[in-house]
Amino acid sequence: RLGYDGEEEASAFLVGKGWQIVAHRFRIGRNEIDLVIRRGSLVAFVEVKTRGGSGFGAGREAIGWKKRQAIGRVAEVWRQRYGRPADIYRFDVIEIVRQRGQAVRIEYITDAWRLSPR
């Protein structure tokens, strides 16, 4: 539930910044991308990490090499199915911290990583 609520908060945040949500939980097999967003020809594949506090570290720290590769494979399928010739792609992260008695903190990290070409 915490993760789903975080994705909803991230969606509202991004729409408020002028992004269009084009996919939520786009899944291929066991792997998924939390959000695919578009603004003009820029498409971002967004991983949302929601925490109930800071005890387990920053959300971005949980996105290791294997997770990035899995997201990249799903992003490639999305690009092949729905991408446009002029599109530019990137990978973003949104960290959401929801601590009891405090305001929700959202940190948006654009172009958080790049996949190296094979």
C-alpha positions, -999 to 999 in steps of 0.1 A, spaced: 0 0 0 28 24 8 43 19 -27 10 25 -44 3 56 -24 37 69 -33 31 63 -70 -2 83 -67 16 111 -50 44 110 -76 18 111 -104 1 142 -89 34 159 -84 45 152 -120 11 163 -135 15 195 -115 49 200 -132 33 197 -167 40 161 -174 15 137 -189 13 102 -174 12 78 -203 16 46 -184 14 34 -148 30 1 -138 39 -8 -174 49 -45 -170 67 -70 -191 69 -104 -173 80 -99 -137 96 -64 -144 78 -31 -145 83 6 -148 63 26 -122 55 55 -144 61 65 -180 57 103 -185 58 126 -214 63 163 -220 65 170 -257 91 147 -272 108 140 -239 98 106 -223 110 97 -188 108 62 -173 103 69 -136 111 46 -107 92 57 -75 107 48 -42 86 55 -11 99 53 24 82 56 58 113 72 72 150 74 66 160 42 85 166 22 54 185 48 34 175 69 4 152 53 -21 177 58 -49 201 36 -31 177 7 -37 181 9 -75 211 -12 -82 226 -23 -114 203 -53 -119 172 -32 -112 184 -6 -137 190 -33 -164 155 -47 -158 139 -12 -161 160 -7 -192 146 -38 -208 110 -29 -201 117 7 -213 130 -7 -246 97 -27 -251 77 5 -243 99 24 -268 93 -1 -295 56 -2 -290 47 34 -283 78 56 -290 79 82 -317 108 89 -340 117 122 -324 114 111 -288 142 115 -264 144 91 -234 158 93 -199 155 75 -165 143 95 -135 137 87 -98 112 101 -74 119 96 -37 90 100 -14 94 101 24 62 99 45 71 102 82 44 103 108 36 139 119 57 155 91 49 168 56 55 144 28 89 151 12 93 145 -25 127 146 -43 127 144 -81 160 132 -96 161 137 -134 184 117 -156 192 96 -126 212 70 -146 221 60 -181 224 25 -195 257 18 -212 254 6 -248 263 -31 -254 
